[in-house]
Amino acid sequence: MKNYLESWGCLAGQIYPLWINPVLQALAIQYYRHKEDCIVDVCPTGSTLGARVRGIDLSNPLSDMDFSQIVMSLGRYGVLHFPQQKLNAIELKAFSERFGGLQTSVTGKFCDPNVPEVGILSNIVENGVPIGLADAGQDWHTDMSYNATIGFANVLYALKIPHRNHRALGSTHFANMHAAYDDLPIAFVQRLADATVTHDFNKFWEEMRQRSDSPRPALTAEQRAKRPPSRHPLFLTHPITGKPVLYANPGYAVRINELSEKESNAILDFLFEHQLQAKYQYVHDWSEGDVLMWDHIGTLHNAVPDYEPEEHRLIKRCQIKADKVFDPSFMTSVNSHLSLKDDKK
């Protein structure tokens, strides 16, 4: 059986013809999941962001090589799409926490009852009670930029996606902050090279809360204390690519600290308009079973609420902190495993 499977080559990551025996296909994938020299297939979208990743079952622990390739691909492409996955909450958490610590909800609501690190994003109401956060991320922002330890990535798993006229609703839009930085005028970058920006969790929360249909209450003093404002460089060096990114987003950035309030507001307005140009944007249209992972350091995102309350959406989410990726030993380990892969070729 081993020789027969190997005769197909490394099947993981291929698109299989329908005539292949599904039992053989499953055996082949399982066999190659345990081969250290079989690397997942990463196919770029051809857009400014995004790649599809095949040949990996995220319900199983990652090999060091697969983990390292995912890390490098996340830095390079910003958004990774793992189609046709099947995960429970424990498996979603296990995959996510390999990349860093996980943030839990500030309110303690809308999370898996047994796995609080797994949040629930949904407009479904059962017995008059919402089962998830219905308006999560519905404007441009970067998760966890308000934390002293910023966010590294999100991992979202789609269980139910609304459709209308055979078209998926609730797409997620992304913007490329490597490219946005690269296109800034040199004199502008030089002038603000050492600038820092204050990010405030309450800014985005209040903007969402002011919408007429928002279920969000005002944050309590205790909740605000759990998410105090923090400062970060306006131009941040990405720990994976080693390149600068524009690190200021409309959701949480409130002030360039080295400037007057008037000048800060003017420059932030300019930056927010600049970074959301169409040429920097990529759109993901969801399918059930999708796992989408994106880089918070190099992208912004916006969840588009173009569906009605009766058009149900259910997604589970893990928010990964950047408490590992900035540690030089983390990237040293990633690069060493990829070097081993190259040595085997």
N, C-alpha and C positions, 0 to 999 in steps of 0.2 A: 504493500500500500504506500509506503514511504516513497519508493522510487516512482510510482505512478503519480503521486501528488507532485513530486519535484519536477516531473516532466512538463507540468503546466507552467513552470516558472513561479515567481513570487506572485501568487494570485491576489494577495491582499492589496486593496486599492484599485483593482480593475473593475470595469463595468461588465458584468457577466451577461452573455447571451441567454435568452430565456430557455433555450433547449438544454443547458447544462443541468445535470441531475442536482437538485438542491441539496441532497444528502452529501454528495461528493463536494459540492461547493462549501458546505458548512465544515466538513472535515478538513478541507484544504486551508480554510481561513484559520481554524483552530490550530492546525499544525504550524502554520507560519507565524502565528502570534507568539510562539515560543522560540522562534529562531532569531537570534540576536542580530543577524545580518539582513533581516527583512525590514525595511524602513517604510513607513506609511507614505502614501501617495498624496502629494500636495499640489493642487492644480490652481494656479492664479486665475482670478476672474478676468484679468486684462484691464480692469478699471484702476482707479487711483488707490483702492483698498480691496482687500478680500481675497480669500482662497478657499477652495473646497478640499476637505481632507477625507480621504477614503482609506479603507483597509485597516480600520481600527474599531474595536468594540470598547467603548468608554466604560462599560459596566465592569470590565476587568482591570486589574492593576496595570499601569504602564510600565514597560521596560525602560531602563535608563536611556536607551537610545531613542525610543519613541518620544519620551518626555522631552529630551533635549531638542529633538527636531521640532516639536510643537512650540517650545519656547522661542527658538530662533525664527520659526515661521510667523509667530505672533508679532515679533518685533518687525519683521520684514513686511508683512501684509496687513497687520493691524486688526483684521477681522477674519476669524477662522470658522468655517461652516462644516460641521460633522453631521451628515444626513443619516436618516434612518437609524437612530439610536433608540435604545429601550433601557431606561434607568429607573431605579427607585431612589428615594431621598438619600439613603445611606450611600449609595454608589455615586450619586451626584456630588455629595459632600466629599467623598474620598478622592474623586478625580480632582476637584477644585482645590482642596487643601494641600495637594502636592505642590502647588505653585506659591502658596503663602497662607497666612492666617485669614480667617473668614470673619467678616463683620456681621453682626446681628442687628435686628430692628431696634431703633431707638424707642419705639412705642411698645415693643414686646408683642405686637399683633401681627397677624397675617404671615405666619410661618408654619412649617410642618410641626405637628404636635409632638413628634418624637425627635425631630432634628431641627433645632431652632436656627441653625446656620443656613437652612434652606428656606428662602422666602417664597411667598405665593403672590403672583401678580395675576389678578383676574377681576372681571366684571360680573362674575356669577354670584347670585344671591340665593341662599338656601334658607327657607323658613324665615325670611325677612332679614337675614344676617349675611353681610358680604363675607365670602370665604377668602378674599385676597384684596390687595391694594389695587384699586381700579384705575388710578390715574398716574401710575408710576412712570416717570421719565418723559412726560409729554411736553417737552420743550428741549432746546439744546443745552447740554450740560456734560460734565464729566463726573462720574460717581467718585465720592470720597476725596475730592480735591480739598475739602474743608478740614480733613484730618491732618494731624501733625505727621502721621505716616500715611502718605497718600494711597490711593487705590492703584492696583496693578491691572486687574482684569475683572470682567464679569463673565459668568458662565450661565446661560439661560437654556432651559430645556422646554420645548413646546409640546404640550399635551393636547391642547385644543385651539384651533385657529379658525376664526370666522371667515366665511366666504360669501360673496355676492356676485351673481352672474358669472360663476366659475372663476372668480378672481379672489385671491387671498387678500384679506384686509389686515390692518394693523402692522404695516411694514416698519422696519427700523432703519433710520437714515444715519449715516456716519460721515464725519469730515476728517480729513487727513492733516494732522498738525505738523508732521515733518514737512510736507509740501507748503503749508501755510507759512511756516518759518522761512523756508528757502526763498519765497517770493517777496519777503519784506525788504524795503530799501536798506542798503548797507548803512547809511548814515543813521537811520532810525534804530537799527539793531545796535550800533556802536554807542549811541546815546543812552540806551536803556539796558546795556549789557549786564549791569549789576542790579537792576531793579527787582523788587519783590512785590508780590500781590497778596492781599488779604482775601481769603476765601471764607464764606460764611454759609453754613448749612441752612440757617433760617431764611436766607434770601429766596432760595428756590422753593422751600416749603411754603412760605407766605404767598409767593406768586401762584403756586398751585391752589392754595387754600382760597384765594380771592376769586377763583372761577366759580360761576354760579352753581355748577353741579358737583362741586368738590365735597367729598365726605371727610376731609381732613379737619381735625380740630386744631386750634392754636397749640403750639408746643408749650408745655409747662416749664417753669424755671428749672426744674430738675432735668427735664429732657434737654433743654438748651445747654445745661452744664455738661451733659454727656457729649455734646457736639460743639465745643467752643470754636470760634474762628481761628484760623492758622495762616501762616505766611509761607509762601514758596517762591522760588525764582520765576520771573516772567518767562525767561528762556531756560528750559531745563534740559540737561543732557540725558538722553534716553539710555538706560542701563544696558539694553540689549544691542541697539544699533551703534551706540557711541556718538550719535548725531544729535544736534539741538532740535528741540520742538518748541512750539508756541504753547505755553502752559497757562492759559487764562480762558475761562469759559463763561458764557452768559448766565449760566445757572447759579454759579457760586462766587465768581470774582466780583469784589465790591470796591477795591481801591488799590491803585499803584502807590505804594507807601512813600516813595521818595519824591512824589509830585504833590502840588496843591490839589485840593479836591476838584477844582474846576478843570485843571489840565488832566488829571487822572480820568475824570469822566469822559472828556473828549477823546483821549487816547484809547480807553477801553471801548468806547463806541466804535471807533475806527477799527480796532482789532476784531471786535465781534462781527462787524460787517465783512471785513477782509476774510476771516477764517471760514465763513459760511458760503463763499462763492461756489457756484455749481461745479466748477472744475475740480474742487477738492472732495466732492461728495460721492458716496456709494450707497446704494439702497439694497437691503436684504428683504425679500419677500418670503414669509415664513411658510413652512409645511410642518404638519404634525410629525413628531419624531426628530425634528432638527435640534441639535445642540449648537448654539452660537457662542463663541468665545471672542471677546475683543479686548484690546489693549487700551486702558484708560490713560496711559501716559502720552500716547501718540495719536489719540482720536478724541473727537466729541461724538455724541449720539443724541438721537431724538426719536421717541416712540410716537408714531402717528396714530391718533385716535379717530380713525375714519369709519368706525363701526358703531352700531346702536346697542343699547343695553341688552336687547334680546339676542344679539349676535355674540355668542359667548366666546371668550378667550381665556385660556388657562396656561400659564407659564410658570415654571419654578426657576428660582434664581439663587446663585451664590455670588457674593461680592468678595473678591480677593484683595487683600492688602499688599502693599509693596514692601513688606517687612523682610522678604528674602531676596528679591531681585536686585536690590541695590548693594547687597553684600558681595564684594568681589569674589568670594569663594563660591557663590552660587553660579556665576557665569564661568568661572574656571572649571567647575564640574561639568557644566553643560558643554563647553568647548572640548573638554577632554574626551567625553563620550562620542562626540561627533568626529573627533580625530581618530578614535578607534575604528569608527565606521569607515572612514576614508582609507585607513591602513589595510582594511580587509578587501578593498576593491582590487 
